[in-house]
Amino acid sequence: LPLLAQAATAEPGHAGIQRLLDQTRSEARKVEIESLNNAALDHFLKNNYGKAKKAVEKALALDPGNKKAKDLLKILGPLG
């Protein structure tokens, strides 16, 4: 990702580089959200509800419409 950002800076008008950079950022964001959801589930299974809730809140900050994170937050509401 940093190299693509450098390339986009070096060639600001290059549509292909910008498209690839945007796509890579989007995919990285999806992976981060999924990772946060998985971490929340892991914390939940270990009865660490506070950490689970923080991970879910971070996922929702990145994607407020994320169904998995919303469902986890509903479960965690009374627990953490």
TIKOL-119259 format. One record per residue: x, y, z of N, C-alpha, C in turn; residue in one letter. Coordinates in steps of 0.05 Angstrom, whole numbers, plus 5000, padded with zeros to 4 digits. Example, Ala and Ser with C-alpha at 12.3 -4.5 7.8 and 13.67 -1.06 7.14 Angstrom:
TIKOL-119259
- 5264 / 4886 / 5156 / 5246 / 4910 / 5156 / 5264 / 4934 / 5156 / a
- 5257 / 4955 / 5142 / 5273 / 4979 / 5143 / 5258 / 5001 / 5157 / s
This chain:
TIKOL-119259
- 5016 / 4976 / 5000 / 5000 / 5000 / 5000 / 5017 / 5025 / 5000 / l
- 5038 / 5027 / 5017 / 5055 / 5051 / 5016 / 5068 / 5056 / 4989 / p
- 5076 / 5034 / 4975 / 5088 / 5037 / 4949 / 5068 / 5047 / 4928 / l
- 5044 / 5038 / 4930 / 5023 / 5048 / 4912 / 5018 / 5077 / 4917 / l
- 5017 / 5085 / 4942 / 5013 / 5113 / 4949 / 5036 / 5130 / 4938 / a
- 5060 / 5120 / 4939 / 5083 / 5135 / 4928 / 5080 / 5137 / 4898 / q
- 5072 / 5115 / 4885 / 5068 / 5116 / 4856 / 5046 / 5136 / 4848 / a
- 5025 / 5136 / 4863 / 5003 / 5155 / 4858 / 5012 / 5184 / 4861 / a
- 5030 / 5189 / 4880 / 5041 / 5216 / 4884 / 5060 / 5223 / 4861 / t
- 5075 / 5204 / 4852 / 5094 / 5209 / 4830 / 5080 / 5213 / 4804 / a
- 5058 / 5199 / 4800 / 5042 / 5201 / 4775 / 5013 / 5207 / 4782 / e
- 5007 / 5232 / 4791 / 4980 / 5238 / 4800 / 4958 / 5235 / 4779 / p
- 4964 / 5236 / 4755 / 4944 / 5234 / 4734 / 4940 / 5206 / 4723 / g
- 4954 / 5187 / 4734 / 4953 / 5160 / 4723 / 4929 / 5145 / 4735 / h
- 4909 / 5141 / 4718 / 4883 / 5129 / 4727 / 4887 / 5101 / 4737 / a
- 4904 / 5086 / 4724 / 4908 / 5058 / 4732 / 4920 / 5055 / 4759 / g
- 4940 / 5072 / 4766 / 4952 / 5071 / 4792 / 4932 / 5080 / 4813 / i
- 4917 / 5100 / 4807 / 4897 / 5110 / 4827 / 4875 / 5089 / 4831 / q
- 4866 / 5076 / 4810 / 4846 / 5055 / 4813 / 4856 / 5032 / 4830 / r
- 4881 / 5024 / 4825 / 4893 / 5002 / 4840 / 4897 / 5010 / 4869 / l
- 4905 / 5035 / 4874 / 4908 / 5045 / 4901 / 4881 / 5045 / 4916 / l
- 4861 / 5055 / 4903 / 4834 / 5055 / 4915 / 4824 / 5027 / 4921 / d
- 4828 / 5009 / 4903 / 4819 / 4981 / 4907 / 4835 / 4968 / 4930 / q
- 4861 / 4973 / 4931 / 4877 / 4961 / 4952 / 4869 / 4972 / 4979 / t
- 4864 / 4998 / 4981 / 4855 / 5010 / 5006 / 4828 / 4997 / 5015 / r
- 4810 / 4994 / 4996 / 4784 / 4982 / 5002 / 4787 / 4954 / 5012 / s
- 4804 / 4938 / 4999 / 4808 / 4910 / 5008 / 4822 / 4909 / 5035 / e
- 4841 / 4927 / 5040 / 4854 / 4928 / 5066 / 4834 / 4935 / 5088 / a
- 4816 / 4953 / 5082 / 4796 / 4961 / 5102 / 4778 / 4938 / 5108 / r
- 4769 / 4923 / 5088 / 4752 / 4899 / 5093 / 4767 / 4878 / 5110 / k
- 4792 / 4874 / 5105 / 4808 / 4855 / 5120 / 4810 / 4864 / 5149 / v
- 4814 / 4890 / 5153 / 4817 / 4901 / 5180 / 4791 / 4898 / 5196 / e
- 4768 / 4903 / 5183 / 4742 / 4900 / 5196 / 4737 / 4871 / 5203 / i
- 4743 / 4853 / 5185 / 4740 / 4824 / 5191 / 4758 / 4815 / 5214 / e
- 4782 / 4826 / 5214 / 4801 / 4820 / 5236 / 4791 / 4830 / 5263 / s
- 4779 / 4853 / 5263 / 4768 / 4864 / 5288 / 4744 / 4848 / 5297 / l
- 4727 / 4839 / 5278 / 4705 / 4822 / 5285 / 4714 / 4796 / 5297 / n
- 4735 / 4784 / 5285 / 4746 / 4759 / 5295 / 4758 / 4762 / 5323 / n
- 4772 / 4785 / 5327 / 4783 / 4790 / 5353 / 4761 / 4793 / 5374 / a
- 4739 / 4807 / 5366 / 4717 / 4810 / 5384 / 4705 / 4783 / 5392 / a
- 4702 / 4765 / 5373 / 4692 / 4739 / 5379 / 4710 / 4723 / 5397 / l
- 4736 / 4726 / 5392 / 4756 / 4712 / 5409 / 4754 / 4723 / 5438 / d
- 4753 / 4749 / 5441 / 4751 / 4760 / 5468 / 4725 / 4752 / 5481 / h
- 4703 / 4751 / 5466 / 4677 / 4743 / 5476 / 4679 / 4714 / 5487 / f
- 4691 / 4696 / 5472 / 4694 / 4668 / 5481 / 4711 / 4666 / 5506 / l
- 4728 / 4685 / 5510 / 4745 / 4684 / 5534 / 4733 / 4701 / 5557 / k
- 4708 / 4708 / 5553 / 4693 / 4724 / 5573 / 4705 / 4751 / 5579 / n
- 4720 / 4762 / 5560 / 4732 / 4788 / 5562 / 4714 / 4808 / 5546 / n
- 4691 / 4814 / 5558 / 4671 / 4829 / 5543 / 4679 / 4858 / 5537 / y
- 4695 / 4870 / 5555 / 4704 / 4898 / 5550 / 4721 / 4900 / 5525 / g
- 4740 / 4882 / 5522 / 4757 / 4882 / 5499 / 4741 / 4875 / 5474 / k
- 4722 / 4856 / 5477 / 4705 / 4849 / 5454 / 4690 / 4873 / 5444 / a
- 4679 / 4888 / 5463 / 4663 / 4911 / 5455 / 4680 / 4933 / 5442 / k
- 4704 / 4937 / 5452 / 4722 / 4956 / 5439 / 4729 / 4948 / 5410 / k
- 4734 / 4923 / 5406 / 4740 / 4913 / 5378 / 4716 / 4918 / 5360 / a
- 4692 / 4912 / 5370 / 4667 / 4916 / 5354 / 4663 / 4945 / 5348 / v
- 4668 / 4962 / 5368 / 4665 / 4991 / 5363 / 4684 / 5001 / 5342 / e
- 4709 / 4991 / 5342 / 4728 / 4999 / 5322 / 4719 / 4990 / 5294 / k
- 4708 / 4965 / 5293 / 4698 / 4955 / 5267 / 4675 / 4973 / 5257 / a
- 4657 / 4980 / 5275 / 4635 / 4997 / 5268 / 4644 / 5026 / 5260 / l
- 4665 / 5035 / 5272 / 4676 / 5061 / 5264 / 4686 / 5061 / 5235 / a
- 4696 / 5038 / 5227 / 4706 / 5035 / 5199 / 4683 / 5030 / 5180 / l
- 4663 / 5015 / 5190 / 4640 / 5008 / 5173 / 4615 / 5007 / 5190 / d
- 4601 / 5030 / 5192 / 4577 / 5031 / 5210 / 4555 / 5012 / 5202 / p
- 4555 / 5003 / 5178 / 4534 / 4984 / 5169 / 4541 / 4955 / 5171 / g
- 4564 / 4949 / 5182 / 4573 / 4921 / 5184 / 4555 / 4904 / 5201 / n
- 4541 / 4885 / 5188 / 4521 / 4869 / 5201 / 4533 / 4852 / 5224 / k
- 4555 / 4840 / 5219 / 4567 / 4822 / 5239 / 4574 / 4838 / 5264 / k
- 4586 / 4862 / 5260 / 4593 / 4879 / 5283 / 4568 / 4888 / 5298 / a
- 4548 / 4895 / 5283 / 4523 / 4904 / 5296 / 4511 / 4882 / 5313 / k
- 4510 / 4858 / 5302 / 4500 / 4835 / 5316 / 4516 / 4829 / 5342 / d
- 4542 / 4831 / 5339 / 4559 / 4827 / 5363 / 4554 / 4848 / 5384 / l
- 4550 / 4873 / 5375 / 4546 / 4894 / 5394 / 4519 / 4890 / 5409 / l
- 4499 / 4879 / 5395 / 4474 / 4873 / 5409 / 4477 / 4852 / 5430 / k
- 4493 / 4832 / 5424 / 4499 / 4811 / 5444 / 4515 / 4822 / 5467 / i
- 4534 / 4839 / 5461 / 4552 / 4849 / 5482 / 4539 / 4871 / 5499 / l
- 4519 / 4884 / 5488 / 4506 / 4906 / 5502 / 4502 / 4901 / 5532 / g
- 4487 / 4880 / 5540 / 4482 / 4876 / 5568 / 4506 / 4864 / 5583 / p
- 4526 / 4854 / 5568 / 4549 / 4840 / 5580 / 4572 / 4859 / 5586 / l
- 4578 / 4877 / 5567 / 4602 / 4893 / 5570 / 4596 / 4921 / 5570 / g
